[in-house]
Amino acid sequence: MASVSISCPSCSATDGVVRNGKSIAGHQRYLCSHCRKTWQLQFTYTASQPGTHQKIIDMAMNGVGCRATARIMGVGLNTILRHLKNSGRSR
């Protein structure tokens, strides 16, 4: 049986990674026993992909409207508004 080494995206550990069920879409979920983070290898929700928040902020700073940003990125308008609203709190 082939073994695939999966590393934790948070702490980069490979020895404490175990399978942790499946998502609603049927993708395998993983759990890191060191940092207790869970993740899945295939993203199905576009707004949660790494870098999405920064793209939304960059588009807003360049004058692109909220509805146009949502249409271009393929996410909902409420997602765009939530990211913009929470961007001031993360400083």
C-alpha positions in Angstrom: 0.0 0.0 0.0 1.3 3.4 -1.0 1.9 6.0 1.7 1.5 9.8 1.0 3.2 12.2 3.4 0.9 15.1 4.1 2.3 18.1 6.1 0.3 20.5 8.2 -0.1 23.9 6.6 0.0 25.6 10.0 3.0 24.0 11.8 4.6 21.9 8.9 4.6 18.7 10.9 4.3 15.5 9.0 4.3 12.8 11.7 1.2 13.9 13.6 -1.2 14.2 10.7 -4.2 11.9 10.8 -7.4 11.6 8.7 -10.4 13.3 10.3 -13.5 12.4 8.4 -14.9 14.0 5.2 -16.4 17.4 4.3 -20.0 17.8 3.1 -18.6 17.8 -0.5 -16.9 14.5 0.2 -13.3 15.7 0.4 -11.0 14.1 3.0 -10.3 16.2 6.1 -7.0 16.0 8.1 -6.1 16.8 11.7 -2.7 17.8 13.0 -2.2 16.3 16.5 0.5 18.9 17.3 -1.4 22.1 16.7 -4.9 20.7 16.6 -5.7 22.4 13.3 -8.0 20.8 10.7 -7.9 21.3 6.9 -8.6 19.7 3.6 -6.5 19.5 0.5 -9.2 20.5 -2.0 -11.0 23.8 -1.5 -14.5 24.0 -2.7 -15.4 27.4 -1.1 -13.7 30.1 -3.2 -13.8 32.7 -0.5 -11.8 30.7 2.0 -8.8 30.1 -0.3 -5.5 31.6 0.7 -4.9 35.0 -0.7 -8.6 35.8 -1.3 -8.7 38.4 1.4 -5.7 40.2 0.0 -7.1 40.2 -3.5 -10.4 41.7 -2.3 -8.5 44.5 -0.5 -6.2 45.2 -3.5 -9.2 45.4 -5.8 -11.0 47.8 -3.5 -7.9 50.0 -3.2 -7.7 50.1 -7.1 -11.2 51.4 -7.4 -13.1 48.3 -8.3 -16.7 48.2 -7.0 -18.0 45.6 -4.6 -20.4 44.1 -7.1 -17.7 43.9 -9.8 -15.3 42.4 -7.4 -17.8 39.7 -6.4 -18.6 39.0 -10.0 -14.9 38.8 -11.0 -13.8 36.6 -8.1 -16.9 34.3 -8.2 -17.9 34.9 -4.6 -21.0 36.5 -3.1 -21.5 40.2 -2.5 -21.9 39.6 1.3 -18.5 37.9 1.3 -16.9 40.9 -0.2 -18.6 43.2 2.2 -17.6 41.0 5.2 -13.9 41.0 4.1 -13.9 44.8 3.7 -15.7 45.4 7.0 -13.3 43.1 8.9 -10.2 44.5 7.2 -10.1 47.5 9.5 -10.1 45.3 12.6 -7.1 43.2 11.6 -4.6 46.1 11.9 
